[in-house]
Amino acid sequence: MANRNFLMGLGLGIIFAALYMLVYPPASAGVPAQVTQEQLQELAQAQGLAIVPKKEYDEWSKQKEEQAKKEQPAKPTTPVPTPKAPAATTPPKTTTPPAATTPAQPKVTPPPTTTTPAPATQPAPTQPVQTATIVVRPGMTSAAVARELVAAGVLPQNNNFVRTLRDTNKLNRLRTGTYQIPKGATVDQVIAILTTPPKK
């Protein structure tokens, strides 16, 4: 890098010296002492040179220095050696005396075991369905029957028993008698039971 800058400076110095000699030649050269700027440019062009103002030259040399710094390879960082762990020392092998030989005992085979099959699991007994006894008396309205169903726990409070009877044209088809209705039955199931004559 330093050699390159030195050679560049030396070359530029020679160029400026030659230009100076052209502008201010020695008296013995027979060249006029004063040269105009136009003549100086013509002389520089004839030599294949260019005249650059000092400000431009300074900027150019500054850019060259910055570019040279960027192109300079980074110094390799030497890795820090990691200390090696000391090798584990192995304890000396101790020889064990040979065990006393015991006489071989005959092998005893156990009697075969008979596997008894596991008893089959009985299905859990199903709990009987809870039923409610509903008595439909002569002259009871569908609303009164609905109240009896709610009181017995067959239907919830907000049921559509009467509306379903009306929609299916079964308001007048309720049969009088005593019925066993399972708790939790649907409205349709209850209507089907109450519109079928009870078994005697």
GIWO-V573511 format. One record per residue. N is the residue number from 1. RES is the residue in one letter. SS is DSSP state (a for helix, b for strand, c for the rest). OMEGA is omega in whole degrees, -180 to 180 (999 if undefined). D_FIRST is the distance of its C-alpha to the first C-alpha in Angstrom with 2 decimals. Layout:
N,RES,SS,OMEGA,D_FIRST ; N,RES,SS,OMEGA,D_FIRST
This chain:
1,M,c,-179,0.00 ; 2,A,a,179,3.84 ; 3,N,a,-179,5.48 ; 4,R,a,179,5.17 ; 5,N,a,-180,6.44 ; 6,F,a,-179,8.68 ; 7,L,a,179,10.07 ; 8,M,a,179,10.72 ; 9,G,a,180,12.46 ; 10,L,a,179,14.28 ; 11,G,a,179,15.55 ; 12,L,a,178,16.76 ; 13,G,a,179,18.37 ; 14,I,a,180,20.22 ; 15,I,a,-180,21.42 ; 16,F,a,179,22.73 ; 17,A,a,180,24.33 ; 18,A,a,178,26.05 ; 19,L,a,179,27.28 ; 20,Y,a,179,28.53 ; 21,M,a,177,30.36 ; 22,L,a,-178,31.92 ; 23,V,a,-178,33.02 ; 24,Y,c,-179,34.14 ; 25,P,c,176,34.99 ; 26,P,c,-176,36.67 ; 27,A,a,-176,40.43 ; 28,S,a,-175,41.08 ; 29,A,a,180,39.33 ; 30,G,c,179,42.24 ; 31,V,c,-180,40.15 ; 32,P,c,-175,41.47 ; 33,A,c,-177,39.89 ; 34,Q,c,179,39.38 ; 35,V,c,178,37.83 ; 36,T,c,-179,38.28 ; 37,Q,a,179,35.54 ; 38,E,a,179,37.03 ; 39,Q,a,180,36.93 ; 40,L,a,178,33.30 ; 41,Q,a,179,32.44 ; 42,E,a,179,34.56 ; 43,L,a,-180,32.83 ; 44,A,a,179,29.31 ; 45,Q,a,179,30.58 ; 46,A,a,179,32.13 ; 47,Q,c,-178,28.80 ; 48,G,c,-179,27.09 ; 49,L,c,178,25.24 ; 50,A,c,179,25.54 ; 51,I,c,-177,26.26 ; 52,V,c,176,24.56 ; 53,P,c,-176,25.75 ; 54,K,a,-179,23.53 ; 55,K,a,179,23.79 ; 56,E,a,180,22.53 ; 57,Y,a,180,19.61 ; 58,D,a,179,18.67 ; 59,E,a,-179,19.04 ; 60,W,a,-180,17.02 ; 61,S,a,178,13.99 ; 62,K,a,178,14.53 ; 63,Q,a,180,14.75 ; 64,K,a,180,11.53 ; 65,E,a,180,9.74 ; 66,E,a,180,12.02 ; 67,Q,a,179,11.51 ; 68,A,a,178,7.75 ; 69,K,a,179,8.95 ; 70,K,a,-178,11.76 ; 71,E,a,-179,10.18 ; 72,Q,c,-178,8.22 ; 73,P,c,179,11.06 ; 74,A,c,-180,13.38 ; 75,K,c,180,14.11 ; 76,P,c,179,17.38 ; 77,T,c,-180,20.28 ; 78,T,c,-179,22.56 ; 79,P,c,179,26.09 ; 80,V,c,-179,28.69 ; 81,P,c,179,31.31 ; 82,T,c,-179,34.72 ; 83,P,c,180,37.58 ; 84,K,c,178,39.95 ; 85,A,c,180,43.52 ; 86,P,c,-179,45.97 ; 87,A,c,-179,47.94 ; 88,A,c,180,51.39 ; 89,T,c,180,54.03 ; 90,T,c,-180,56.95 ; 91,P,c,-180,60.36 ; 92,P,c,-179,62.38 ; 93,K,c,178,64.73 ; 94,T,c,-180,68.30 ; 95,T,c,178,70.94 ; 96,T,c,180,73.84 ; 97,P,c,-179,77.23 ; 98,P,c,-179,78.76 ; 99,A,c,180,81.00 ; 100,A,c,-178,84.65 ; 101,T,c,179,85.78 ; 102,T,c,-180,88.22 ; 103,P,c,-179,90.76 ; 104,A,c,180,89.85 ; 105,Q,c,180,91.91 ; 106,P,c,180,93.38 ; 107,K,c,179,91.72 ; 108,V,c,179,93.86 ; 109,T,c,180,93.43 ; 110,P,c,179,94.29 ; 111,P,c,-179,97.02 ; 112,P,c,-180,95.83 ; 113,T,c,179,95.52 ; 114,T,c,-180,97.06 ; 115,T,c,179,95.11 ; 116,T,c,-179,97.26 ; 117,P,c,179,96.17 ; 118,A,c,180,95.15 ; 119,P,c,180,97.77 ; 120,A,c,-179,97.05 ; 121,T,c,179,95.96 ; 122,Q,c,176,98.60 ; 123,P,c,-179,97.41 ; 124,A,c,-180,97.59 ; 125,P,c,179,100.81 ; 126,T,c,-179,100.36 ; 127,Q,c,179,101.55 ; 128,P,c,-180,104.47 ; 129,V,c,179,103.68 ; 130,Q,c,180,105.09 ; 131,T,b,177,107.60 ; 132,A,b,180,109.36 ; 133,T,b,180,112.99 ; 134,I,b,178,113.47 ; 135,V,b,176,116.97 ; 136,V,b,-178,117.42 ; 137,R,c,179,120.82 ; 138,P,c,177,122.78 ; 139,G,c,179,121.88 ; 140,M,c,176,118.35 ; 141,T,c,179,115.77 ; 142,S,a,178,112.33 ; 143,A,a,178,110.84 ; 144,A,a,178,113.18 ; 145,V,a,179,112.14 ; 146,A,a,178,108.45 ; 147,R,a,178,109.20 ; 148,E,a,-180,110.89 ; 149,L,a,179,107.85 ; 150,V,a,-179,105.51 ; 151,A,a,-180,107.83 ; 152,A,c,179,108.03 ; 153,G,c,179,104.20 ; 154,V,c,-178,104.09 ; 155,L,c,176,102.17 ; 156,P,c,-176,99.77 ; 157,Q,c,-177,100.83 ; 158,N,c,180,98.93 ; 159,N,c,180,100.16 ; 160,N,c,-178,101.15 ; 161,F,a,-177,104.39 ; 162,V,a,-179,106.65 ; 163,R,a,179,104.20 ; 164,T,a,176,103.81 ; 165,L,a,-179,107.62 ; 166,R,a,-178,107.92 ; 167,D,a,-178,105.15 ; 168,T,c,179,106.78 ; 169,N,c,-179,110.33 ; 170,K,c,179,111.48 ; 171,L,c,-177,112.64 ; 172,N,c,-177,116.27 ; 173,R,c,177,115.64 ; 174,L,c,-178,115.23 ; 175,R,c,176,117.88 ; 176,T,c,179,119.88 ; 177,G,b,-180,119.83 ; 178,T,b,-175,117.89 ; 179,Y,b,171,114.41 ; 180,Q,b,-176,111.96 ; 181,I,b,178,108.49 ; 182,P,b,179,105.31 ; 183,K,c,-178,103.15 ; 184,G,c,178,99.86 ; 185,A,c,178,101.34 ; 186,T,c,180,99.98 ; 187,V,a,-180,102.04 ; 188,D,a,179,102.75 ; 189,Q,a,180,103.95 ; 190,V,a,-180,106.24 ; 191,I,a,179,107.69 ; 192,A,a,179,108.32 ; 193,I,a,-174,110.22 ; 194,L,a,178,112.25 ; 195,T,c,176,113.29 ; 196,T,c,-180,114.59 ; 197,P,c,180,118.04 ; 198,P,c,179,117.90 ; 199,K,c,-179,119.11 ; 200,K,c,999,122.55
